Amino acid sequence: MTVPTNLSYVSILVFVLAGSAWLELSCRTRVFARAKRLVLSMVPAVVIFFAWDAYAIANGHWWFDTGRILGWYLPGAVPVDEVLFFIIIPIAAILTLEAVRSVKGWAVGDEDGPS
């Protein structure tokens, strides 16, 4: 099976998400169950990296291979694929961190209960 080249970026993101999403159930990470917490932890990075990409694209410092992306753009000529990257990669990282915490029993100070 061959993936069309314009789906290359999105295919990698799907693979990354599939490779980490199972941790939600198997390790009971509760990352998606705490959606507000997840969104609040990601918004600053998404906003900063979106602005950074828009600036870099506008100034010719950064570009995307148009044959490897969907071809849908947001303001600042930032491809949708890139914004998905800013969302999916942190989710995968948070799922992985929370899975390790769950397996190892590591506390970080934000657990419910007496301190």
N, C-alpha and C positions, 0 to 999 in steps of 0.2 A: 504494500500500500504506500503510495506516494502522497505526501502532503503538498498542496500547492505552495509555492515559495512565498506568496504573500501572507500565508498563515504561519510562517516560521516563528516569528516573535510570540504570537499568541499560543502556538503549540507548546513552546517551551514553558510559558507561564502556566498552562493547563497541567503540564507534566509536574511542575514544581508544586502546584496546589494539590494535585492528586497524591503526590509523594508525602505531603504533610497533613492533609485534612483528616486522614484516618486516625491521627493521634488524638483528635477530639473525642472519639469514642473509645479507642483502646486504652488510653491513659487518663480518660476523664478530665481533660484539661479545662473544660468549661470556657474556652476562649470565645466561642460563638454565643454561648449562653450569656456572656457578659458583653453584649454588643456595644453598649454605651462606652464601657471602659476601652474596648478595642478601638472604636472610632476616635475617641478622645486621645488615645495614644498615637494614632496614625495621622491625624489631621495636620499637626505642625510639619511633619516630614513631607507629606504630600504637597502642601502649600509651598514650602521652601523649595523642594526639588522641581515643582512645576514652574515656579518663577525662574529658577536657575536655568532650566532647560529652555524656556521661552527667551531668556536673555542670550544664552549661548547660540541658539538657532538664529535669532535676529542679527547677531554679530558675526555669523559665519564660523563660529568656533565648534559647532556641533551640528551634525546632520544625521539623517536616517536613510538607509538603503530602501528606496521606494519599492523595490521588488520583494522585500521581506516583511513589509508591514501592510496592514489593512488598507491604508490610504484615507482613513478618516482622521480629521484634524480638529483640534480644539483651538481656542484663541491662542495666539502666539505661535501658531504653526506646530504645536506640540501634538504628536500622534496619539490617538486613543491608546494604542498599544503601550506607549511609554507610561501613561497614567495608570494603566492596569499593572504595569511593573511596580510602580510606586505603592500600589495597594497590595498586590499578591505576595511580593517578596517579604515585606514586613509581617504579613499574616503568617507566612510559612516560618519565619524566624520566631515569632511569638509562640506559635504552636509547638515548635521544637523546644524552646526554652521551658514552656509550661509542662511539656511531657517529661523533660529531664527533672524538673522540680517535683513532679508527681511521683516519678519512679524513685528518686533519691530522698524524697521527703524534705526537701529544702524549703525553708520559710524565708520570706522576704519582708515580713512585717506588715503585710496588708491582709492577712487572714482574719476571718471573723473569730471572735472569742476574746478572752482576757489576754492581756499582754504581760 
